[in-house]
Amino acid sequence: MFKHVIPEYNPTSLVKKNLPRNDFTFDVKQLDGLFYRTFPYTPKEVFFLQTLSKNDTIHVPENGDGVLVRADIIDNLNR
């Protein structure tokens, strides 16, 4: 799974912040450690990503395509 990954050290991600009156904004958060920018191509990869905890193991990158996944999650899949 996830044949196309790009390693990123301490990337930045977007985190949704809820505001009063059903409004929201996004804050930029600096992540610590190694993450992989992944590009899901198969339904199996998409379904797997849906099982991960948002803003814990999977993150939205501040810019660019794909999603950021903690490196240990992807490394354990490829064993």
PDB file with SEQRES, HELIX, SHEET and CRYST1 records, atoms N, CA, C and O in Angstrom:
SEQRES   1 A   79  MET PHE LYS HIS VAL ILE PRO GLU TYR ASN PRO THR SER          
SEQRES   2 A   79  LEU VAL LYS LYS ASN LEU PRO ARG ASN ASP PHE THR PHE          
SEQRES   3 A   79  ASP VAL LYS GLN LEU ASP GLY LEU PHE TYR ARG THR PHE          
SEQRES   4 A   79  PRO TYR THR PRO LYS GLU VAL PHE PHE LEU GLN THR LEU          
SEQRES   5 A   79  SER LYS ASN ASP THR ILE HIS VAL PRO GLU ASN GLY ASP          
SEQRES   6 A   79  GLY VAL LEU VAL ARG ALA ASP ILE ILE ASP ASN LEU ASN          
SEQRES   7 A   79  ARG                                                          
HELIX    1 AA1 PRO A   43  GLN A   50  1                                   8    
HELIX    2 AA2 ALA A   71  LEU A   77  1                                   7    
SHEET    1 AA1 4 VAL A   5  TYR A   9  0                                        
SHEET    2 AA1 4 LEU A  34  THR A  38 -1                                        
SHEET    3 AA1 4 VAL A  67  ARG A  70 -1                                        
SHEET    4 AA1 4 ILE A  58  PRO A  61 -1                                        
SHEET    1 AA2 2 THR A  12  LEU A  19  0                                        
SHEET    2 AA2 2 ASP A  23  GLN A  30 -1                                        
CRYST1    1.000    1.000    1.000  90.00  90.00  90.00 P 1           1          
ATOM      1  N   MET A   1       0.829  -1.192   0.000  1.00  0.00           N  
ATOM      2  CA  MET A   1       0.000   0.000   0.000  1.00  0.00           C  
ATOM      3  C   MET A   1       0.869   1.250   0.000  1.00  0.00           C  
ATOM      4  O   MET A   1       2.002   1.227   0.483  1.00  0.00           O  
ATOM      5  N   PHE A   2       0.347   2.318  -0.532  1.00  0.00           N  
ATOM      6  CA  PHE A   2       1.006   3.625  -0.582  1.00  0.00           C  
ATOM      7  C   PHE A   2       2.387   3.532  -1.241  1.00  0.00           C  
ATOM      8  O   PHE A   2       3.418   3.689  -0.588  1.00  0.00           O  
ATOM      9  N   LYS A   3       2.375   3.279  -2.525  1.00  0.00           N  
ATOM     10  CA  LYS A   3       3.625   3.162  -3.279  1.00  0.00           C  
ATOM     11  C   LYS A   3       4.291   4.515  -3.476  1.00  0.00           C  
ATOM     12  O   LYS A   3       5.510   4.587  -3.634  1.00  0.00           O  
ATOM     13  N   HIS A   4       3.500   5.599  -3.468  1.00  0.00           N  
ATOM     14  CA  HIS A   4       4.028   6.944  -3.711  1.00  0.00           C  
ATOM     15  C   HIS A   4       3.937   7.765  -2.429  1.00  0.00           C  
ATOM     16  O   HIS A   4       2.873   8.280  -2.084  1.00  0.00           O  
ATOM     17  N   VAL A   5       5.059   7.880  -1.728  1.00  0.00           N  
ATOM     18  CA  VAL A   5       5.109   8.691  -0.508  1.00  0.00           C  
ATOM     19  C   VAL A   5       6.321   9.610  -0.577  1.00  0.00           C  
ATOM     20  O   VAL A   5       7.341   9.276  -1.180  1.00  0.00           O  
ATOM     21  N   ILE A   6       6.190  10.764   0.048  1.00  0.00           N  
ATOM     22  CA  ILE A   6       7.289  11.725   0.119  1.00  0.00           C  
ATOM     23  C   ILE A   6       7.550  12.002   1.602  1.00  0.00           C  
ATOM     24  O   ILE A   6       6.658  12.481   2.301  1.00  0.00           O  
ATOM     25  N   PRO A   7       8.760  11.709   2.091  1.00  0.00           N  
ATOM     26  CA  PRO A   7       9.049  11.982   3.507  1.00  0.00           C  
ATOM     27  C   PRO A   7       9.155  13.489   3.752  1.00  0.00           C  
ATOM     28  O   PRO A   7       9.726  14.222   2.944  1.00  0.00           O  
ATOM     29  N   GLU A   8       8.596  13.938   4.875  1.00  0.00           N  
ATOM     30  CA  GLU A   8       8.672  15.347   5.276  1.00  0.00           C  
ATOM     31  C   GLU A   8       8.961  15.410   6.767  1.00  0.00           C  
ATOM     32  O   GLU A   8       8.283  14.765   7.567  1.00  0.00           O  
ATOM     33  N   TYR A   9       9.971  16.190   7.136  1.00  0.00           N  
ATOM     34  CA  TYR A   9      10.338  16.369   8.535  1.00  0.00           C  
ATOM     35  C   TYR A   9       9.723  17.661   9.056  1.00  0.00           C  
ATOM     36  O   TYR A   9       9.876  18.721   8.449  1.00  0.00           O  
ATOM     37  N   ASN A  10       9.034  17.566  10.173  1.00  0.00           N  
ATOM     38  CA  ASN A  10       8.401  18.710  10.818  1.00  0.00           C  
ATOM     39  C   ASN A  10       7.552  19.539   9.848  1.00  0.00           C  
ATOM     40  O   ASN A  10       7.768  20.745   9.726  1.00  0.00           O  
ATOM     41  N   PRO A  11       6.598  18.920   9.160  1.00  0.00           N  
ATOM     42  CA  PRO A  11       5.765  19.666   8.211  1.00  0.00           C  
ATOM     43  C   PRO A  11       4.744  20.551   8.933  1.00  0.00           C  
ATOM     44  O   PRO A  11       4.564  20.444  10.146  1.00  0.00           O  
ATOM     45  N   THR A  12       4.085  21.420   8.175  1.00  0.00           N  
ATOM     46  CA  THR A  12       3.005  22.234   8.719  1.00  0.00           C  
ATOM     47  C   THR A  12       1.672  21.708   8.189  1.00  0.00           C  
ATOM     48  O   THR A  12       1.582  21.244   7.052  1.00  0.00           O  
ATOM     49  N   SER A  13       0.648  21.787   9.023  1.00  0.00           N  
ATOM     50  CA  SER A  13      -0.671  21.303   8.621  1.00  0.00           C  
ATOM     51  C   SER A  13      -1.738  22.319   9.001  1.00  0.00           C  
ATOM     52  O   SER A  13      -1.491  23.238   9.782  1.00  0.00           O  
ATOM     53  N   LEU A  14      -2.922  22.141   8.438  1.00  0.00           N  
ATOM     54  CA  LEU A  14      -4.068  22.983   8.750  1.00  0.00           C  
ATOM     55  C   LEU A  14      -4.955  22.261   9.756  1.00  0.00           C  
ATOM     56  O   LEU A  14      -5.224  21.067   9.625  1.00  0.00           O  
ATOM     57  N   VAL A  15      -5.405  23.007  10.761  1.00  0.00           N  
ATOM     58  CA  VAL A  15      -6.284  22.453  11.787  1.00  0.00           C  
ATOM     59  C   VAL A  15      -7.519  23.343  11.855  1.00  0.00           C  
ATOM     60  O   VAL A  15      -7.409  24.562  11.985  1.00  0.00           O  
ATOM     61  N   LYS A  16      -8.699  22.727  11.768  1.00  0.00           N  
ATOM     62  CA  LYS A  16      -9.956  23.472  11.822  1.00  0.00           C  
ATOM     63  C   LYS A  16     -10.217  23.968  13.236  1.00  0.00           C  
ATOM     64  O   LYS A  16     -10.076  23.225  14.208  1.00  0.00           O  
ATOM     65  N   LYS A  17     -10.604  25.248  13.335  1.00  0.00           N  
ATOM     66  CA  LYS A  17     -10.953  25.849  14.624  1.00  0.00           C  
ATOM     67  C   LYS A  17     -12.378  26.382  14.520  1.00  0.00           C  
ATOM     68  O   LYS A  17     -12.669  27.243  13.691  1.00  0.00           O  
ATOM     69  N   ASN A  18     -13.263  25.864  15.367  1.00  0.00           N  
ATOM     70  CA  ASN A  18     -14.658  26.293  15.362  1.00  0.00           C  
ATOM     71  C   ASN A  18     -14.801  27.654  16.032  1.00  0.00           C  
ATOM     72  O   ASN A  18     -14.183  27.914  17.064  1.00  0.00           O  
ATOM     73  N   LEU A  19     -15.620  28.519  15.439  1.00  0.00           N  
ATOM     74  CA  LEU A  19     -15.898  29.842  15.958  1.00  0.00           C  
ATOM     75  C   LEU A  19     -17.380  29.949  16.303  1.00  0.00           C  
ATOM     76  O   LEU A  19     -18.173  29.101  15.896  1.00  0.00           O  
ATOM     77  N   PRO A  20     -17.756  30.977  17.045  1.00  0.00           N  
ATOM     78  CA  PRO A  20     -19.181  31.161  17.363  1.00  0.00           C  
ATOM     79  C   PRO A  20     -20.026  31.353  16.098  1.00  0.00           C  
ATOM     80  O   PRO A  20     -19.508  31.686  15.032  1.00  0.00           O  
ATOM     81  N   ARG A  21     -21.302  31.142  16.237  1.00  0.00           N  
ATOM     82  CA  ARG A  21     -22.293  31.308  15.161  1.00  0.00           C  
ATOM     83  C   ARG A  21     -22.031  30.385  13.979  1.00  0.00           C  
ATOM     84  O   ARG A  21     -22.141  30.801  12.826  1.00  0.00           O  
ATOM     85  N   ASN A  22     -21.683  29.135  14.264  1.00  0.00           N  
ATOM     86  CA  ASN A  22     -21.490  28.105  13.230  1.00  0.00           C  
ATOM     87  C   ASN A  22     -20.480  28.505  12.168  1.00  0.00           C  
ATOM     88  O   ASN A  22     -20.634  28.157  10.997  1.00  0.00           O  
ATOM     89  N   ASP A  23     -19.461  29.227  12.567  1.00  0.00           N  
ATOM     90  CA  ASP A  23     -18.394  29.630  11.649  1.00  0.00           C  
ATOM     91  C   ASP A  23     -17.122  28.869  12.035  1.00  0.00           C  
ATOM     92  O   ASP A  23     -17.054  28.267  13.107  1.00  0.00           O  
ATOM     93  N   PHE A  24     -16.140  28.899  11.176  1.00  0.00           N  
ATOM     94  CA  PHE A  24     -14.872  28.235  11.480  1.00  0.00           C  
ATOM     95  C   PHE A  24     -13.748  28.904  10.708  1.00  0.00           C  
ATOM     96  O   PHE A  24     -13.982  29.658   9.764  1.00  0.00           O  
ATOM     97  N   THR A  25     -12.539  28.617  11.123  1.00  0.00           N  
ATOM     98  CA  THR A  25     -11.339  29.081  10.456  1.00  0.00           C  
ATOM     99  C   THR A  25     -10.301  27.966  10.539  1.00  0.00           C  
ATOM    100  O   THR A  25     -10.537  26.947  11.188  1.00  0.00           O  
ATOM    101  N   PHE A  26      -9.161  28.151   9.892  1.00  0.00           N  
ATOM    102  CA  PHE A  26      -8.091  27.164   9.943  1.00  0.00           C  
ATOM    103  C   PHE A  26      -6.838  27.796  10.524  1.00  0.00           C  
ATOM    104  O   PHE A  26      -6.457  28.903  10.143  1.00  0.00           O  
ATOM    105  N   ASP A  27      -6.204  27.096  11.439  1.00  0.00           N  
ATOM    106  CA  ASP A  27      -4.926  27.508  12.000  1.00  0.00           C  
ATOM    107  C   ASP A  27      -3.833  26.626  11.415  1.00  0.00           C  
ATOM    108  O   ASP A  27      -4.071  25.474  11.054  1.00  0.00           O  
ATOM    109  N   VAL A  28      -2.636  27.185  11.328  1.00  0.00           N  
ATOM    110  CA  VAL A  28      -1.476  26.428  10.862  1.00  0.00           C  
ATOM    111  C   VAL A  28      -0.763  25.863  12.079  1.00  0.00           C  
ATOM    112  O   VAL A  28      -0.489  26.581  13.040  1.00  0.00           O  
ATOM    113  N   LYS A  29      -0.464  24.565  12.029  1.00  0.00           N  
ATOM    114  CA  LYS A  29       0.192  23.881  13.147  1.00  0.00           C  
ATOM    115  C   LYS A  29       1.480  23.238  12.648  1.00  0.00           C  
ATOM    116  O   LYS A  29       1.489  22.567  11.616  1.00  0.00           O  
ATOM    117  N   GLN A  30       2.567  23.446  13.387  1.00  0.00           N  
ATOM    118  CA  GLN A  30       3.845  22.813  13.087  1.00  0.00           C  
ATOM    119  C   GLN A  30       3.850  21.422  13.721  1.00  0.00           C  
ATOM    120  O   GLN A  30       3.680  21.293  14.934  1.00  0.00           O  
ATOM    121  N   LEU A  31       4.042  20.385  12.910  1.00  0.00           N  
ATOM    122  CA  LEU A  31       4.086  19.012  13.413  1.00  0.00           C  
ATOM    123  C   LEU A  31       5.523  18.641  13.729  1.00  0.00           C  
ATOM    124  O   LEU A  31       6.454  19.149  13.104  1.00  0.00           O  
ATOM    125  N   ASP A  32       5.705  17.756  14.696  1.00  0.00           N  
ATOM    126  CA  ASP A  32       7.041  17.306  15.084  1.00  0.00           C  
ATOM    127  C   ASP A  32       7.288  15.896  14.572  1.00  0.00           C  
ATOM    128  O   ASP A  32       6.429  15.023  14.704  1.00  0.00           O  
ATOM    129  N   GLY A  33       8.446  15.676  13.996  1.00  0.00           N  
ATOM    130  CA  GLY A  33       8.830  14.338  13.586  1.00  0.00           C  
ATOM    131  C   GLY A  33       8.695  14.101  12.097  1.00  0.00           C  
ATOM    132  O   GLY A  33       8.501  15.023  11.304  1.00  0.00           O  
ATOM    133  N   LEU A  34       8.806  12.826  11.746  1.00  0.00           N  
ATOM    134  CA  LEU A  34       8.753  12.405  10.349  1.00  0.00           C  
ATOM    135  C   LEU A  34       7.329  12.018   9.963  1.00  0.00           C  
ATOM    136  O   LEU A  34       6.666  11.246  10.656  1.00  0.00           O  
ATOM    137  N   PHE A  35       6.881  12.569   8.851  1.00  0.00           N  
ATOM    138  CA  PHE A  35       5.575  12.252   8.270  1.00  0.00           C  
ATOM    139  C   PHE A  35       5.790  11.911   6.811  1.00  0.00           C  
ATOM    140  O   PHE A  35       6.777  12.331   6.208  1.00  0.00           O  
ATOM    141  N   TYR A  36       4.870  11.151   6.243  1.00  0.00           N  
ATOM    142  CA  TYR A  36       4.888  10.865   4.815  1.00  0.00           C  
ATOM    143  C   TYR A  36       3.706  11.560   4.163  1.00  0.00           C  
ATOM    144  O   TYR A  36       2.571  11.453   4.628  1.00  0.00           O  
ATOM    145  N   ARG A  37       3.987  12.274   3.080  1.00  0.00           N  
ATOM    146  CA  ARG A  37       2.905  12.808   2.258  1.00  0.00           C  
ATOM    147  C   ARG A  37       2.484  11.682   1.326  1.00  0.00           C  
ATOM    148  O   ARG A  37       3.266  11.225   0.492  1.00  0.00           O  
ATOM    149  N   THR A  38       1.247  11.245   1.477  1.00  0.00           N  
ATOM    150  CA  THR A  38       0.758  10.108   0.703  1.00  0.00           C  
ATOM    151  C   THR A  38      -0.296  10.569  -0.293  1.00  0.00           C  
ATOM    152  O   THR A  38      -0.968  11.581  -0.094  1.00  0.00           O  
ATOM    153  N   PHE A  39      -0.419   9.812  -1.350  1.00  0.00           N  
ATOM    154  CA  PHE A  39      -1.378  10.089  -2.404  1.00  0.00           C  
ATOM    155  C   PHE A  39      -2.183   8.814  -2.634  1.00  0.00           C  
ATOM    156  O   PHE A  39      -1.770   7.956  -3.414  1.00  0.00           O  
ATOM    157  N   PRO A  40      -3.333   8.680  -1.962  1.00  0.00           N  
ATOM    158  CA  PRO A  40      -4.101   7.438  -2.090  1.00  0.00           C  
ATOM    159  C   PRO A  40      -4.656   7.280  -3.508  1.00  0.00           C  
ATOM    160  O   PRO A  40      -5.278   8.192  -4.054  1.00  0.00           O  
ATOM    161  N   TYR A  41      -4.417   6.106  -4.088  1.00  0.00           N  
ATOM    162  CA  TYR A  41      -4.863   5.831  -5.453  1.00  0.00           C  
ATOM    163  C   TYR A  41      -5.902   4.723  -5.522  1.00  0.00           C  
ATOM    164  O   TYR A  41      -6.656   4.651  -6.493  1.00  0.00           O  
ATOM    165  N   THR A  42      -5.958   3.862  -4.519  1.00  0.00           N  
ATOM    166  CA  THR A  42      -6.869   2.727  -4.571  1.00  0.00           C  
ATOM    167  C   THR A  42      -7.928   2.868  -3.478  1.00  0.00           C  
ATOM    168  O   THR A  42      -7.706   3.555  -2.481  1.00  0.00           O  
ATOM    169  N   PRO A  43      -9.070   2.221  -3.666  1.00  0.00           N  
ATOM    170  CA  PRO A  43     -10.092   2.253  -2.613  1.00  0.00           C  
ATOM    171  C   PRO A  43      -9.564   1.712  -1.279  1.00  0.00           C  
ATOM    172  O   PRO A  43      -9.933   2.215  -0.217  1.00  0.00           O  
ATOM    173  N   LYS A  44      -8.716   0.704  -1.329  1.00  0.00           N  
ATOM    174  CA  LYS A  44      -8.151   0.131  -0.103  1.00  0.00           C  
ATOM    175  C   LYS A  44      -7.366   1.195   0.675  1.00  0.00           C  
ATOM    176  O   LYS A  44      -7.467   1.273   1.900  1.00  0.00           O  
ATOM    177  N   GLU A  45      -6.588   2.010  -0.040  1.00  0.00           N  
ATOM    178  CA  GLU A  45      -5.822   3.068   0.609  1.00  0.00           C  
ATOM    179  C   GLU A  45      -6.745   4.141   1.189  1.00  0.00           C  
ATOM    180  O   GLU A  45      -6.512   4.623   2.298  1.00  0.00           O  
ATOM    181  N   VAL A  46      -7.775   4.511   0.461  1.00  0.00           N  
ATOM    182  CA  VAL A  46      -8.725   5.514   0.943  1.00  0.00           C  
ATOM    183  C   VAL A  46      -9.442   5.010   2.188  1.00  0.00           C  
ATOM    184  O   VAL A  46      -9.556   5.742   3.171  1.00  0.00           O  
ATOM    185  N   PHE A  47      -9.923   3.782   2.163  1.00  0.00           N  
ATOM    186  CA  PHE A  47     -10.614   3.218   3.321  1.00  0.00           C  
ATOM    187  C   PHE A  47      -9.696   3.141   4.534  1.00  0.00           C  
ATOM    188  O   PHE A  47     -10.127   3.401   5.658  1.00  0.00           O  
ATOM    189  N   PHE A  48      -8.435   2.785   4.312  1.00  0.00           N  
ATOM    190  CA  PHE A  48      -7.489   2.746   5.426  1.00  0.00           C  
ATOM    191  C   PHE A  48      -7.319   4.132   6.039  1.00  0.00           C  
ATOM    192  O   PHE A  48      -7.336   4.273   7.262  1.00  0.00           O  
ATOM    193  N   LEU A  49      -7.154   5.152   5.205  1.00  0.00           N  
ATOM    194  CA  LEU A  49      -6.967   6.510   5.723  1.00  0.00           C  
ATOM    195  C   LEU A  49      -8.182   6.976   6.519  1.00  0.00           C  
ATOM    196  O   LEU A  49      -8.041   7.739   7.475  1.00  0.00           O  
ATOM    197  N   GLN A  50      -9.354   6.532   6.139  1.00  0.00           N  
ATOM    198  CA  GLN A  50     -10.569   6.922   6.853  1.00  0.00           C  
ATOM    199  C   GLN A  50     -10.612   6.356   8.270  1.00  0.00           C  
ATOM    200  O   GLN A  50     -11.346   6.870   9.114  1.00  0.00           O  
ATOM    201  N   THR A  51      -9.844   5.314   8.543  1.00  0.00           N  
ATOM    202  CA  THR A  51      -9.831   4.719   9.885  1.00  0.00           C  
ATOM    203  C   THR A  51      -8.888   5.451  10.838  1.00  0.00           C  
ATOM    204  O   THR A  51      -8.939   5.219  12.046  1.00  0.00           O  
ATOM    205  N   LEU A  52      -8.035   6.321  10.323  1.00  0.00           N  
ATOM    206  CA  LEU A  52      -7.052   7.008  11.157  1.00  0.00           C  
ATOM    207  C   LEU A  52      -7.671   8.203  11.864  1.00  0.00           C  
ATOM    208  O   LEU A  52      -8.661   8.765  11.395  1.00  0.00           O  
ATOM    209  N   SER A  53      -7.090   8.587  12.984  1.00  0.00           N  
ATOM    210  CA  SER A  53      -7.575   9.720  13.779  1.00  0.00           C  
ATOM    211  C   SER A  53      -7.097  11.031  13.181  1.00  0.00           C  
ATOM    212  O   SER A  53      -5.896  11.257  13.029  1.00  0.00           O  
ATOM    213  N   LYS A  54      -8.060  11.904  12.840  1.00  0.00           N  
ATOM    214  CA  LYS A  54      -7.706  13.207  12.286  1.00  0.00           C  
ATOM    215  C   LYS A  54      -6.935  14.018  13.316  1.00  0.00           C  
ATOM    216  O   LYS A  54      -7.230  13.972  14.510  1.00  0.00           O  
ATOM    217  N   ASN A  55      -5.951  14.756  12.838  1.00  0.00           N  
ATOM    218  CA  ASN A  55      -5.094  15.632  13.648  1.00  0.00           C  
ATOM    219  C   ASN A  55      -4.318  14.873  14.714  1.00  0.00           C  
ATOM    220  O   ASN A  55      -3.847  15.466  15.685  1.00  0.00           O  
ATOM    221  N   ASP A  56      -4.186  13.572  14.535  1.00  0.00           N  
ATOM    222  CA  ASP A  56      -3.341  12.761  15.409  1.00  0.00           C  
ATOM    223  C   ASP A  56      -2.395  11.929  14.551  1.00  0.00           C  
ATOM    224  O   ASP A  56      -1.176  12.066  14.659  1.00  0.00           O  
ATOM    225  N   THR A  57      -2.940  11.082  13.712  1.00  0.00           N  
ATOM    226  CA  THR A  57      -2.106  10.265  12.834  1.00  0.00           C  
ATOM    227  C   THR A  57      -2.194  10.704  11.372  1.00  0.00           C  
ATOM    228  O   THR A  57      -1.319  10.372  10.573  1.00  0.00           O  
ATOM    229  N   ILE A  58      -3.237  11.443  11.019  1.00  0.00           N  
ATOM    230  CA  ILE A  58      -3.395  11.932   9.653  1.00  0.00           C  
ATOM    231  C   ILE A  58      -3.705  13.430   9.714  1.00  0.00           C  
ATOM    232  O   ILE A  58      -4.489  13.881  10.550  1.00  0.00           O  
ATOM    233  N   HIS A  59      -3.074  14.190   8.812  1.00  0.00           N  
ATOM    234  CA  HIS A  59      -3.193  15.649   8.824  1.00  0.00           C  
ATOM    235  C   HIS A  59      -3.369  16.167   7.403  1.00  0.00           C  
ATOM    236  O   HIS A  59      -2.983  15.520   6.429  1.00  0.00           O  
ATOM    237  N   VAL A  60      -3.964  17.359   7.314  1.00  0.00           N  
ATOM    238  CA  VAL A  60      -4.091  18.059   6.031  1.00  0.00           C  
ATOM    239  C   VAL A  60      -2.865  18.957   5.883  1.00  0.00           C  
ATOM    240  O   VAL A  60      -2.606  19.782   6.760  1.00  0.00           O  
ATOM    241  N   PRO A  61      -2.101  18.817   4.791  1.00  0.00           N  
ATOM    242  CA  PRO A  61      -0.926  19.673   4.630  1.00  0.00           C  
ATOM    243  C   PRO A  61      -1.315  21.128   4.408  1.00  0.00           C  
ATOM    244  O   PRO A  61      -2.376  21.425   3.860  1.00  0.00           O  
ATOM    245  N   GLU A  62      -0.440  22.030   4.843  1.00  0.00           N  
ATOM    246  CA  GLU A  62      -0.713  23.457   4.664  1.00  0.00           C  
ATOM    247  C   GLU A  62      -0.784  23.820   3.184  1.00  0.00           C  
ATOM    248  O   GLU A  62      -1.582  24.669   2.787  1.00  0.00           O  
ATOM    249  N   ASN A  63       0.045  23.183   2.377  1.00  0.00           N  
ATOM    250  CA  ASN A  63      -0.001  23.445   0.935  1.00  0.00           C  
ATOM    251  C   ASN A  63       0.296  22.156   0.178  1.00  0.00           C  
ATOM    252  O   ASN A  63       0.918  21.235   0.708  1.00  0.00           O  
ATOM    253  N   GLY A  64      -0.151  22.110  -1.044  1.00  0.00           N  
ATOM    254  CA  GLY A  64       0.110  20.946  -1.882  1.00  0.00           C  
ATOM    255  C   GLY A  64      -0.991  19.898  -1.793  1.00  0.00           C  
ATOM    256  O   GLY A  64      -2.004  20.090  -1.121  1.00  0.00           O  
ATOM    257  N   ASP A  65      -0.770  18.798  -2.479  1.00  0.00           N  
ATOM    258  CA  ASP A  65      -1.732  17.708  -2.563  1.00  0.00           C  
ATOM    259  C   ASP A  65      -1.401  16.601  -1.572  1.00  0.00           C  
ATOM    260  O   ASP A  65      -0.355  16.616  -0.923  1.00  0.00           O  
ATOM    261  N   GLY A  66      -2.313  15.642  -1.470  1.00  0.00           N  
ATOM    262  CA  GLY A  66      -2.096  14.474  -0.626  1.00  0.00           C  
ATOM    263  C   GLY A  66      -2.476  14.745   0.816  1.00  0.00           C  
ATOM    264  O   GLY A  66      -3.082  15.768   1.132  1.00  0.00           O  
ATOM    265  N   VAL A  67      -2.113  13.819   1.684  1.00  0.00           N  
ATOM    266  CA  VAL A  67      -2.334  13.937   3.130  1.00  0.00           C  
ATOM    267  C   VAL A  67      -1.043  13.552   3.839  1.00  0.00           C  
ATOM    268  O   VAL A  67      -0.218  12.818   3.295  1.00  0.00           O  
ATOM    269  N   LEU A  68      -0.878  14.055   5.059  1.00  0.00           N  
ATOM    270  CA  LEU A  68       0.296  13.732   5.870  1.00  0.00           C  
ATOM    271  C   LEU A  68      -0.073  12.639   6.857  1.00  0.00           C  
ATOM    272  O   LEU A  68      -1.037  12.767   7.611  1.00  0.00           O  
ATOM    273  N   VAL A  69       0.702  11.568   6.845  1.00  0.00           N  
ATOM    274  CA  VAL A  69       0.474  10.435   7.757  1.00  0.00           C  
ATOM    275  C   VAL A  69       1.765  10.206   8.539  1.00  0.00           C  
ATOM    276  O   VAL A  69       2.858  10.245   7.974  1.00  0.00           O  
ATOM    277  N   ARG A  70       1.628   9.966   9.850  1.00  0.00           N  
ATOM    278  CA  ARG A  70       2.815   9.672  10.654  1.00  0.00           C  
ATOM    279  C   ARG A  70       3.604   8.534  10.030  1.00  0.00           C  
ATOM    280  O   ARG A  70       3.025   7.548   9.574  1.00  0.00           O  
ATOM    281  N   ALA A  71       4.895   8.666  10.010  1.00  0.00           N  
ATOM    282  CA  ALA A  71       5.765   7.694   9.334  1.00  0.00           C  
ATOM    283  C   ALA A  71       5.639   6.297   9.924  1.00  0.00           C  
ATOM    284  O   ALA A  71       5.692   5.314   9.185  1.00  0.00           O  
ATOM    285  N   ASP A  72       5.475   6.185  11.237  1.00  0.00           N  
ATOM    286  CA  ASP A  72       5.401   4.852  11.832  1.00  0.00           C  
ATOM    287  C   ASP A  72       4.182   4.078  11.366  1.00  0.00           C  
ATOM    288  O   ASP A  72       4.226   2.849  11.306  1.00  0.00           O  
ATOM    289  N   ILE A  73       3.105   4.756  11.037  1.00  0.00           N  
ATOM    290  CA  ILE A  73       1.898   4.080  10.538  1.00  0.00           C  
ATOM    291  C   ILE A  73       2.192   3.440   9.178  1.00  0.00           C  
ATOM    292  O   ILE A  73       1.878   2.270   8.960  1.00  0.00           O  
ATOM    293  N   ILE A  74       2.792   4.203   8.272  1.00  0.00           N  
ATOM    294  CA  ILE A  74       3.100   3.686   6.938  1.00  0.00           C  
ATOM    295  C   ILE A  74       4.188   2.614   7.024  1.00  0.00           C  
ATOM    296  O   ILE A  74       4.108   1.593   6.341  1.00  0.00           O  
ATOM    297  N   ASP A  75       5.198   2.841   7.856  1.00  0.00           N  
ATOM    298  CA  ASP A  75       6.280   1.854   7.993  1.00  0.00           C  
ATOM    299  C   ASP A  75       5.746   0.511   8.486  1.00  0.00           C  
ATOM    300  O   ASP A  75       6.195  -0.538   8.022  1.00  0.00           O  
ATOM    301  N   ASN A  76       4.799   0.530   9.416  1.00  0.00           N  
ATOM    302  CA  ASN A  76       4.225  -0.728   9.921  1.00  0.00           C  
ATOM    303  C   ASN A  76       3.407  -1.453   8.859  1.00  0.00           C  
ATOM    304  O   ASN A  76       3.315  -2.680   8.885  1.00  0.00           O  
ATOM    305  N   LEU A  77       2.819  -0.720   7.933  1.00  0.00           N  
ATOM    306  CA  LEU A  77       2.065  -1.353   6.853  1.00  0.00           C  
ATOM    307  C   LEU A  77       2.966  -2.102   5.879  1.00  0.00           C  
ATOM    308  O   LEU A  77       2.591  -3.142   5.337  1.00  0.00           O  
ATOM    309  N   ASN A  78       4.147  -1.560   5.670  1.00  0.00           N  
ATOM    310  CA  ASN A  78       5.050  -2.105   4.646  1.00  0.00           C  
ATOM    311  C   ASN A  78       5.991  -3.175   5.178  1.00  0.00           C  
ATOM    312  O   ASN A  78       6.948  -3.537   4.493  1.00  0.00           O  
ATOM    313  N   ARG A  79       5.753  -3.683   6.359  1.00  0.00           N  
ATOM    314  CA  ARG A  79       6.600  -4.757   6.907  1.00  0.00           C  
ATOM    315  C   ARG A  79       6.234  -6.090   6.331  1.00  0.00           C  
ATOM    316  O   ARG A  79       6.843  -7.101   6.679  1.00  0.00           O  
TER     317      ARG A  79                                                      
END                                                                             
